Amino acid sequence: MEKMDRVVAKMVETPSPQRMQRFYSALKVTGIGEGLVVRDVGEGKGKGIFASKTFEEGDPVLIEPPLVAAQDTANKVDALVCAHCFQYVGSIELQIGRRLSLNQPQASGRPAETPEAETLDLDKRSGSEASDDEVTGSGQGTNGFGSREVTGSGQGTNGFGSREAIDKVNGLETELDEEGEHYCEVDESDDERIPAPPETVTALLDGTLKLPLSEQIPLPAVVECLGGCSENVYCSDTCASISWEAHHKLLCAGPRSEAADTEALRGFRDFADGSNNIFHAAAQVVAATVLRARKVGAPIIPEHLAGGVGIGSEGRGRRRSSRAVTGGRASEGGDEISDLDALLRAWEPFSMGWKGVWWESVACPPEMEGRPEEEAEFRASIRELCDGSLQLLRAAFGREAETYRPLFSLEVYSRIIGMFELNNLALVVQSPVENYFLAIDELSEDEKRKVEPVTKPLLDALGRSYSAHCEGTAFYMLQSCANHSCAPNARAFKREQDVNGHAVLLANRRIEVGEEVTISYIDESDSYIDRQRALADYGFVCRCLRCLTDSLND
Ligand SMILES: C[S@@+](CC[C@H](N)C(=O)[O-])C[C@H]1O[C@@H](n2cnc3c(N)ncnc32)[C@H](O)[C@@H]1O
C-alpha cells in the first residue's frame, strides 16, 4: 500500500483501546470531565462515559467547551455572539437593533398585537418555567428551544434534515407552549410585526438609546477578528487569539488572513451557506489539523481545551520548518518527522470521534423507504455535495492540500462530516434578549407602565419570535461519547448560568460510581416502535432495559 493510502486508512480507523485510553487520560488533566472516565462499553456500543464519582440528581455531570464549533450563517443575523465561546456580545440594545435592522418587517397595515396578547405570551413562558425548579429565567430548555424546527429549515437546502438528526442525537428536547407550538421558533409568517421607526433602530445600534433595565444584563464589548474579517467577532482578545491560532487564520477572508487563497475560501463559504452549514464546522476540523500538523509534535490535547497550554506535547508545538510544509522532512532540535506522520499526530483528537461516511450515515427520508433506486440517487447526491465542498476547500488551502493530501481525501472529509452527523453536535446558546423582556414582564404594574412606551414598540417590531437563540454545529470530545438510553440517567440541558457554547449534562437522578452516563438521542416519551424507528437513523437497535421490557409487551 502506498504511504498516502496507509495514512488515509489510519485516519479513518477506530482508535485502539490503548490510544483511546491515552487520549482521554490526557484530556483529564484539563479538568474537563472530572468524575468521568471513558472506556469501551462492549455489546458493540463502542466507547461510553462512566461515573468515577457519585453525582446527585440535578448535579452537572459534564460542562465542556467544544473542540470545534461554528454558528449557522443564517443565525448570525439573529444572534451576535463570540465566534469562539459563543457568548452574546455588545449590548441588549445592539442585539435588538441588529435584529430590527437586518430583519425589519415590511409595513403590512395589519392591526398591532394587543398588549394583552404580548403579556400572555410571556406569561406562558414564565408558567412553564415555574413548574421546574431548576429552570429559572430563560434557562429553560435552551438546548432545545425549537432548535430542531429552526435548524431544520435554516440549515442547508439539501432537504434531508441532517440538523434534525444532530438535535436528536444531542438529546435535545423541543419545548412546546400550551398550544403545542415551539417557543422562539423563527416565524417567517410573523407578519403582524410593526416596524420600529428607523431612528429608534439607529439609536439602538449606535448606543444612543439606552433601554430601561438593560444594565442588569451586561454583555462583553465586541472585539474584532485579528484578520479583519466581518464574519467573526469575539468577546475578548483572548477568545480572538485562541480562535485565530486554532483555525481561523486559515479560514478568515479578511485582509490579514493567512489563508492560501481567500477568493477560493469565499467560494467554499458561499457553497456551505447555500447547501449545508456542517461544511463550516468541517473546515474548522481541517484547518485545526493543518495548523497542528505544521508544528513538530503537536500536543495531543489542543491548546484551547487545555487553557492555552497543549497537553501531551512531544516538542511542545514548535513551528515546523517551511520546508516541511512544502513536502520535505522537518528536522528541528533533533525531531525528525514526515509531513504525513505529523498529520497523523495532529489528527489524534479528531480520530476519537465516532464516524461514518456521510452519505451512508444520513437517514433516508421516509418517503424513499423501500425504493432502492431513489435511495441510491439520494445518497449519490449527498456524495456529490460532499465532493463539491471538498474541491472548493482544496482550492482554498492551495499547496497544503497537497502536503496533507490524506486530510483532503474524500474518504477522510466524508467521515469528518459523518462525525458531525452521528454525534452530539447542536450548538445552542440562550438569548439574553429573552431574559431582558422577561425581566421587564416581571416588573410591578406601575414600573411596567413607565417602561412600556419604550419596550412595547420594540416587542411589536420583533414580533412573536422576539428573541433568537444562537445555533450552530459543534463537536464535543466527551459529550460525543455519551451513549443513548431510553431511560437515561442524564440529559443535555442549559441552565440560566450557562451562557456560552459549552455542552452541559445534568444528572436525572443519583448516578453511582461505575455507572454508565447515558442521555436520550430522541424523544424518550415516544412509544417503543417510534423510538426504535427514530434510533434506526443512528444505525443501532436500542437494547436498554426499557426497550427490552417494552418489546415483550408490544
Ligand atoms: C454519539 S456516539 C456515542 C459514542 C460512541 N459509542 C463512541 O464509541 O464514540 C453514537 C453512536 O454510539 C452507538 N450507540 C450509542 N448508544 C447506543 C446504544 N444504546 N446501543 C447501541 N449502540 C449505541 C451508535 O453506534 C451511535 O451511532
The ligand as an SDF file (V2000), in Angstrom:
LIG
                    3D

 27 29  0  0  0  0  0  0  0  0999 V2000
  -22.5350    9.8010   19.7890 C   0  0  0  0  0  0  0  0  0  0  0  0
  -21.8630    8.2510   19.5250 S   0  0  0  0  0  0  0  0  0  0  0  0
  -21.7300    7.6720   21.1600 C   0  0  0  0  0  0  0  0  0  0  0  0
  -20.3310    7.2180   21.4930 C   0  0  0  0  0  0  0  0  0  0  0  0
  -19.8700    6.0220   20.7480 C   0  0  0  0  0  0  0  0  0  0  0  0
  -20.3050    4.8130   21.4270 N   0  0  0  0  0  0  0  0  0  0  0  0
  -18.3720    6.0040   20.5420 C   0  0  0  0  0  0  0  0  0  0  0  0
  -17.7710    4.9290   20.6110 O   0  0  0  0  0  0  0  0  0  0  0  0
  -17.8190    7.0620   20.2680 O   0  0  0  0  0  0  0  0  0  0  0  0
  -23.2520    7.4610   18.8380 C   0  0  0  0  0  0  0  0  0  0  0  0
  -23.0380    6.0440   18.4030 C   0  0  0  0  0  0  0  0  0  0  0  0
  -22.8030    5.1780   19.5130 O   0  0  0  0  0  0  0  0  0  0  0  0
  -23.5090    3.9400   19.3410 C   0  0  0  0  0  0  0  0  0  0  0  0
  -24.5480    3.8380   20.3870 N   0  0  0  0  0  0  0  0  0  0  0  0
  -24.9820    4.8180   21.1850 C   0  0  0  0  0  0  0  0  0  0  0  0
  -25.9210    4.3970   22.0360 N   0  0  0  0  0  0  0  0  0  0  0  0
  -26.1240    3.0800   21.7640 C   0  0  0  0  0  0  0  0  0  0  0  0
  -26.9960    2.0870   22.2980 C   0  0  0  0  0  0  0  0  0  0  0  0
  -27.8320    2.3350   23.2770 N   0  0  0  0  0  0  0  0  0  0  0  0
  -26.9280    0.8370   21.7510 N   0  0  0  0  0  0  0  0  0  0  0  0
  -26.0710    0.5500   20.7440 C   0  0  0  0  0  0  0  0  0  0  0  0
  -25.2170    1.4800   20.1980 N   0  0  0  0  0  0  0  0  0  0  0  0
  -25.2380    2.7280   20.6920 C   0  0  0  0  0  0  0  0  0  0  0  0
  -24.1530    4.0100   17.9690 C   0  0  0  0  0  0  0  0  0  0  0  0
  -23.2980    3.4100   17.0480 O   0  0  0  0  0  0  0  0  0  0  0  0
  -24.2600    5.5040   17.7130 C   0  0  0  0  0  0  0  0  0  0  0  0
  -24.2950    5.8210   16.3360 O   0  0  0  0  0  0  0  0  0  0  0  0
  1  2  1  0
  2  3  1  0
  2 10  1  0
  3  4  1  0
  4  5  1  0
  5  6  1  0
  5  7  1  0
  7  8  2  0
  7  9  1  0
 10 11  1  0
 11 12  1  0
 11 26  1  0
 12 13  1  0
 13 14  1  0
 13 24  1  0
 14 15  1  0
 14 23  1  0
 15 16  2  0
 16 17  1  0
 17 18  1  0
 17 23  2  0
 18 19  1  0
 18 20  2  0
 20 21  1  0
 21 22  2  0
 22 23  1  0
 24 25  1  0
 24 26  1  0
 26 27  1  0
M  CHG  2   2   1   9  -1
M  END
$$$$
